[in-house]
């Protein structure tokens, strides 16, 4: 089978996903095009260099609708003969774009792809595209639908995680992200976003709050308690599904959940011949990919079964993995992963995660693959795995190995 290699991985800084955010005046199209241009420029790509651009984004309406991937190619400096494919696997869209591209290459369908994603959460509101599982009673009632925040609190209740534990993880994420930025650990992958005059708009992750401590988090009210206990009363739905639980323990709030941000990321993937043609050196090979469906009510436990699957399918065990990137959608997601596999926190999200830097839905999966690769190189380790929980009950994972 043909190997699929990562030749480059880059991302934009994450901007605050609101009107006063540094990236707010940029459209999803513009940010995508700038990201694609960076891939082209950094790797001296010419002509019909890649088979396709596979681009994830979750809320595919308004400026993010209408096959944004193809629009982004046409708005960029890439050759117009390169098509575009927009995909949506919720929070794993950027990862699924990378995995799909890698498996296309392994199957002989093209020499190279650009894969990644974008989400401008300050311009296109999360959930504004609707979702049958949330709004169609025939499905929502049958599957005991609850919002993701309630799902995260169900995980905390089911597996015994306390608010103090969640807040400790959040503080650690902030501290690790600050240290990573202070030490220049993201310098290889984060591109400077500039305006038409060449002036910098944003060159760092804007959402971070490095001053966060246990005291400041302790002052925050649980974000999902009201919708759980009062109206519309999702706790009762959860308890119907899980009658062994006496009460849902609401431990999550804005400080230990992922941030709403804007951002984009791209990964250049190709076979050996592609690298030889353009004089590029592969940084890692994509060793394995996996996805799985899970319980749609507790919803966010997907990283556990998808990790079990990807390891079993490839004859590996958890000790074969040197570093992990587990998306910090909510603190309980990461805590459950570490609990399930008895993984030491020193191997997980060592440069912080989405709690500190934010979670631009369609881009995060590609972002954490790039972060993982950078850290494998920096720490001189060999094998890493990235994984995300996914809305409506799914999980996705990618294993990479340096070459």
Residue pairs with C-beta under 8 A, 6 or more apart in sequence:
1 106
1 107
2 105
2 106
2 107
2 108
2 271
2 272
3 106
3 271
3 272
3 285
4 101
4 102
4 103
4 105
4 106
4 269
4 270
4 271
4 285
4 286
5 269
5 270
5 271
5 272
5 275
5 282
5 283
5 284
5 285
5 286
5 403
6 267
6 268
6 269
6 282
6 283
6 284
6 285
6 286
6 369
6 373
6 400
7 43
7 112
7 268
7 269
7 270
7 274
7 275
7 280
7 281
7 282
7 283
8 39
8 42
8 43
8 267
8 268
8 280
8 283
9 189
9 265
9 266
9 267
9 268
9 283
9 366
9 369
9 370
9 373
9 374
10 35
10 38
10 39
10 42
10 189
10 190
10 191
10 265
10 266
10 370
11 35
11 189
11 190
11 191
11 263
11 264
11 265
11 266
11 363
11 366
11 367
11 370
12 23
12 31
12 34
12 35
12 190
12 191
12 193
12 202
12 263
12 264
12 265
12 363
13 22
13 23
13 190
13 193
13 202
13 203
13 204
13 205
13 206
13 263
14 205
14 206
14 207
14 259
14 261
14 262
14 263
14 357
14 358
14 360
15 21
15 22
15 23
15 24
15 122
15 202
15 206
15 207
15 261
15 262
15 263
16 22
16 24
16 122
16 206
16 207
16 259
16 261
16 262
16 358
17 120
17 121
17 122
17 207
17 259
17 260
17 261
17 262
17 358
17 360
18 24
18 122
18 260
19 122
21 122
21 206
21 261
21 262
22 193
22 201
22 202
22 206
23 31
23 120
23 122
23 193
23 201
23 202
23 206
23 262
23 263
24 122
24 123
24 262
26 34
26 120
26 193
26 201
26 262
27 63
27 120
27 123
28 57
28 63
28 64
28 68
28 118
28 119
28 120
28 123
28 124
29 63
29 68
29 71
29 72
29 75
30 75
31 118
31 120
31 193
31 262
31 263
31 264
32 55
32 68
32 69
32 71
32 72
32 75
32 76
32 118
32 264
33 72
33 75
33 76
34 76
34 191
34 193
34 264
35 116
35 118
35 191
35 264
35 265
35 266
36 53
36 72
36 73
36 76
36 77
36 78
36 114
36 266
37 76
37 77
37 78
38 191
38 266
39 45
39 114
39 266
39 268
40 49
40 76
40 77
40 78
41 77
43 268
43 278
43 280
44 278
44 279
45 78
45 278
47 79
47 81
48 79
48 81
48 82
49 78
49 79
49 82
49 112
49 278
50 78
50 82
50 110
50 111
50 112
50 113
50 114
50 268
50 270
51 82
51 104
51 109
51 110
51 111
51 112
51 113
52 82
52 83
52 84
52 85
52 101
52 104
52 110
52 113
52 114
53 69
53 70
53 72
53 73
53 78
53 82
53 83
53 84
53 85
53 113
53 114
53 115
54 69
54 84
54 85
54 87
54 97
54 98
54 100
54 101
54 113
54 114
54 115
54 116
55 68
55 69
55 72
55 84
55 85
55 86
55 87
55 97
55 115
55 116
55 117
55 118
55 362
56 86
56 87
56 88
56 89
56 92
56 93
56 94
56 95
56 96
56 97
56 116
56 117
56 118
56 362
56 363
56 365
56 366
57 64
57 68
57 86
57 88
57 93
57 117
57 118
57 119
57 361
57 362
57 363
58 88
58 90
58 91
58 93
58 119
58 126
58 129
58 361
58 362
59 119
59 121
59 124
59 125
59 126
59 127
59 128
59 129
59 361
59 362
60 68
60 86
60 88
60 129
61 124
61 128
61 129
62 124
62 128
63 120
63 123
63 124
64 118
64 119
64 120
64 124
64 362
67 84
67 85
67 86
68 84
68 86
68 118
69 84
69 85
69 86
69 87
70 83
70 84
70 85
70 86
71 84
72 84
72 118
73 80
73 82
73 83
73 84
74 80
87 93
87 96
87 97
87 100
88 362
89 95
89 96
89 291
89 390
89 394
89 396
90 361
90 390
90 391
90 392
90 394
91 327
91 329
91 359
91 361
91 364
91 365
91 388
91 389
91 390
91 391
92 291
92 365
92 388
92 390
92 394
92 395
92 396
93 117
93 361
93 362
93 365
94 115
94 116
94 117
94 265
94 362
94 363
94 364
94 365
94 366
94 367
94 369
95 364
95 365
95 366
95 368
95 369
95 386
95 388
95 396
95 398
96 291
96 365
96 396
97 115
97 116
97 117
97 365
97 366
98 115
98 116
98 267
98 269
98 286
98 365
98 366
98 369
98 398
99 286
99 289
99 291
99 396
99 398
100 115
101 113
101 114
101 115
101 267
101 269
102 115
102 269
102 286
102 289
103 289
104 110
104 113
105 111
105 112
105 113
105 269
105 270
105 271
111 270
111 271
111 273
111 274
111 277
112 268
112 269
112 270
112 271
112 274
113 268
113 269
113 270
114 266
114 267
114 268
114 269
115 266
115 267
115 269
115 366
116 264
116 265
116 266
116 267
116 363
116 366
117 264
117 265
117 362
117 363
117 364
117 365
117 366
118 263
118 264
118 265
118 360
118 362
118 363
119 262
119 263
119 264
119 360
119 361
119 362
119 363
119 364
120 262
120 360
121 260
121 261
121 262
121 360
121 361
122 260
122 261
122 262
123 262
126 260
126 361
127 134
131 391
131 392
132 139
133 139
133 140
133 143
133 145
133 296
133 392
134 140
134 145
134 147
139 145
143 296
143 297
144 237
144 238
144 240
144 241
144 296
144 297
145 237
145 296
145 297
146 154
146 234
146 237
146 238
146 297
146 299
147 224
147 227
147 234
148 299
148 300
148 329
148 330
148 391
149 223
149 224
149 227
149 252
149 257
149 330
150 224
150 227
150 228
150 234
150 235
150 238
150 248
151 297
151 298
151 299
151 300
152 224
152 252
152 257
152 300
152 329
152 330
152 331
152 332
152 333
153 222
153 224
153 228
153 248
153 249
153 250
153 251
153 252
153 332
154 238
154 242
154 245
154 248
154 297
154 298
155 161
155 298
155 300
155 301
155 330
155 332
155 333
155 336
156 162
156 166
156 249
156 251
156 252
156 332
156 335
157 245
157 247
157 248
157 249
158 242
158 245
158 298
159 332
159 335
159 336
159 339
161 251
161 331
161 332
161 335
161 336
162 251
163 251
163 256
164 214
165 331
165 335
166 251
166 252
166 256
166 330
166 331
166 332
166 335
167 214
167 217
167 218
167 255
167 256
167 331
168 214
169 256
169 328
169 331
169 334
169 335
169 355
170 212
170 217
170 255
170 256
170 331
170 355
170 356
171 212
171 213
171 214
171 217
172 345
173 328
173 349
173 352
173 353
173 355
173 356
174 208
174 209
174 210
174 212
174 352
174 355
174 356
175 210
175 352
176 349
176 350
176 351
176 352
176 356
177 205
177 208
177 210
177 351
177 352
177 353
177 356
177 357
178 208
178 210
178 352
178 356
179 351
180 186
180 351
180 352
181 204
181 205
181 208
185 351
185 374
185 375
185 378
186 351
186 371
186 374
188 374
189 370
189 371
189 374
190 203
190 204
190 205
192 200
192 202
192 203
193 200
193 201
193 202
193 203
194 200
194 201
195 201
205 356
205 357
205 358
206 261
207 259
207 261
207 356
207 357
207 358
208 356
208 357
209 356
212 255
216 255
217 253
217 255
217 256
220 253
220 254
220 255
221 253
222 250
222 251
222 252
222 253
223 250
223 252
223 253
223 254
223 257
224 234
224 250
224 252
225 250
227 233
227 234
228 234
228 235
228 238
228 248
228 250
229 235
229 250
235 247
235 248
237 297
238 245
238 248
238 297
239 245
239 247
239 248
241 297
242 297
242 298
251 331
251 332
252 330
252 331
252 332
255 355
256 330
256 331
256 355
257 329
257 330
257 331
257 355
258 327
258 328
258 329
258 330
258 353
258 354
258 355
258 358
258 359
259 354
259 355
259 356
259 357
259 358
259 359
260 358
260 359
261 357
261 358
261 359
261 360
262 360
263 358
263 360
263 363
263 364
263 367
264 360
264 363
265 363
265 364
265 366
265 367
265 370
266 366
267 366
267 369
267 370
269 286
270 280
272 282
274 280
275 281
275 282
282 403
283 373
283 377
283 402
283 403
284 373
284 376
284 400
284 401
284 402
284 403
285 400
285 401
285 403
286 398
286 399
286 400
287 314
287 383
287 399
287 400
287 401
288 310
288 313
288 314
288 316
288 397
288 398
288 399
289 310
289 396
289 397
289 398
289 399
290 306
290 309
290 310
290 313
290 396
290 397
291 306
291 394
291 395
291 396
291 397
292 302
292 305
292 306
292 309
292 394
292 395
292 396
293 393
293 394
294 301
294 302
294 305
294 393
294 394
294 395
295 301
295 393
296 392
296 393
297 393
298 393
299 389
299 391
299 392
299 393
300 329
300 330
300 332
300 333
300 389
300 390
301 333
301 336
301 389
301 395
302 387
302 388
302 389
302 390
302 393
302 394
302 395
302 396
303 326
303 327
303 333
303 336
303 337
303 387
303 388
303 389
303 395
303 397
304 336
304 337
304 340
304 341
304 395
305 395
306 387
306 395
306 396
306 397
307 318
307 337
307 340
307 341
307 385
307 387
307 395
307 397
309 397
310 316
310 385
310 397
310 399
311 317
311 318
311 320
314 399
316 399
318 341
318 342
318 343
320 383
321 347
321 383
321 384
321 385
321 399
322 347
322 376
322 381
322 382
322 383
322 384
323 347
323 348
323 350
323 372
323 375
323 376
323 379
323 381
323 383
323 384
323 385
324 337
324 343
324 347
324 348
324 349
324 384
324 385
324 386
324 387
325 348
325 349
325 353
325 368
325 369
325 371
325 372
325 384
325 385
325 386
325 387
326 333
326 334
326 337
326 338
326 348
326 349
326 353
326 386
326 387
326 388
327 333
327 353
327 354
327 359
327 364
327 365
327 368
327 386
327 387
327 388
327 389
328 334
328 349
328 353
328 354
328 355
328 356
328 359
329 354
329 359
329 388
329 389
331 355
333 389
334 348
334 349
334 353
337 343
337 348
337 387
338 344
338 345
338 348
350 375
350 379
351 371
351 375
353 368
354 364
360 367
364 388
365 386
365 388
365 396
368 386
368 388
369 386
369 398
369 400
372 384
372 385
372 386
372 400
373 384
373 400
373 402
375 381
375 384
376 382
376 383
376 384
376 400
376 402
377 402
381 402
382 401
382 402
383 399
383 400
383 401
383 402
384 399
384 400
384 401
385 397
385 398
385 399
385 400
386 397
386 398
386 400
387 395
387 396
387 397
387 398
388 395
388 396
388 397
389 395
390 396
